[in-house]
């Protein structure tokens, strides 16, 4: 999905977002909710059920059992081909599924004599094999990876997103999970998972370094131009604004509308911002350097 579509949807209040954009917005909301929930609770069914409900709200997955363990049998494979043609059939709904999720809860919250990444990889395999919800299991499973790494004090912030690495390798990802179920050999899956984490960690670190260098460039340039007050504040915070409006900057900086407009204009004149709405009402500005870095990350 184009990164711009998600950014535009934050400001285009008069337009209803596409189904794809709505799913991304739900995922972001679920991620923030997850970060808040694990401050008070361990990763458990109560937490992941709430996240799944947020994730599917207003989507085709928003069915009668949203936010609860699925109440029907599901099959992994081509739609409509039946159980016999499915690549994998998760545990049936009911007692078997409830017991499996209970075992998963206990396992991921227990101290394990293994490296953290191995524990997270095995926990992810267990969750996806259980396939506990009617929809959104892949997205919830990837979000749980981040939450586990934060709980294990490997990450301080949710800066690791495996989806850009896993999505182009979707068939390999599914094959590795199926191989574990068929053979009981976890090693190839763990190596695959560790490769994904390494690649995305390096990519995230490079993005952060690049954004911080750009931030310093903006600060120094505006400082040399005599920037003070809100102009300086906006320069300092610019990497948090891939797209902005005057009211948004006004609210975030706690300044008047004219002051926010003046700060944006000065950064626009310096070449750090670009107005993208042709001067019409509800003008939006984009910071191309920040946008490009985030779009590629």
Buried (B, 14 or more C-beta within 10 A) or exposed (E): EEBBBBBBBBBBEEEEBEEEBBBBBBBEBBBEBBBEBBEEEEBBBEBBBBBBBBBBBEBEBBBEBBBBBBEEEBBBBEEEEEEEEBEBBBBEBEEEBBEBBEEBBEEBBEEEEEEBBBBBBBBBBBBBBBBBBBBBBBBBBBBBBBBBBBBEEBBEEBBBBBBEBBEEBEEEBBBBBBBBEEEEEBEEBBEBBBEBBEBBBEBBEEBBEBBEEBBEBBBEBBEEEEBEEBBBBBBBBBBEBBBBBBEBBBEBBEBEEEBBBBBBBBBBEBEBBEBEEEEEEEBBBBBEBBBBBBEEB
